[in-house]
Amino acid sequence: MKEIKILYLYPDMLELYGDYGNIQVLKYRIESRGYTATIDRYSIGDNAPNFNNYDIVFAGGGADIEQSILAEDLINYKDNIKEAISNGVFFLLICGAYQLFGRYYKDVDGNIIPGLEIFDYYTEANPDRKKRCIGNIVIDVNLNNFNTKVIGFENHGGQTFNVSNPFGTVILGNGNKFGDSEEGFFQNNIIATYLHGPLLSKNPLLADYIIKYCLDKKYNEDTSLSCLNDEFENICRNQLLDRFIQEEY
């Protein structure tokens, strides 16, 4: 039976706004098609993982204090992570995890939390703790020449700069920084974004993009995913989109 292996990073510390739901959605959509979803978890103190042994690596969001703690641990795997990215392992990074893969994160007190420096973007917190990018967000995304709207919820004081290839164009919300036209970071096997919600429950096509990518890469074939009954999910999506866009205009 075909298998997709998922590494869930720091589930005890990076789990804001239902981020664990992304793991649940992936597992459901993988297993509903007759494949095996194997999920391993890594936290500080566990045996060191080999990132190359996985098809998907997922990390969610956390507050500044969690990021400062995890940055010290994650740096131990910098070379292994770079190698895994180069080898095509898919990384889904939400909020705080998104920031940690950049050059650095400067917190509200001016302290620098070093990032993995895998990508050139960097993040600086707004000095006003009460001023945050918060609320519902909708972005236009192109996935393998297929355009779709991605829905989520953002809540971040960090402002991310120098993003070379954004995940999407903002229709509603802020994005990488206050009033930005761009959100997140994207390349073939990396999605880094501020969208919580959880992200994949509101965007089943995005979950399927990740699943298909992994199956195609692992088994060297153009996988045709069987259709799932997404009627309920699509009704919810359409209602949210209608409401959000009406609120915007």
Secondary structure, 3 states (H helix, E strand, C coil): CCEEEEEEECCCCCCCCCCHHHHHHHHHHHHCCCCEEEEEEECCCCCCCCHHHCCEEEECCCCHHHHHHHHHHHHHHHHHHHHHHHCCCEEEEECHHHHHCCCEEECCCCCEEECCCCCCCEEEECCCCCCCEEEEEEEEEEECCEEEEEEEEEEECEEEECCCCCCEEEEECCCCCCCCCEECEEECCEEEECCECCHHHHCHHHHHHHHHHHHHHHHCCCCCCCCCCCHHHHHHHHHHHHHHHHHHC
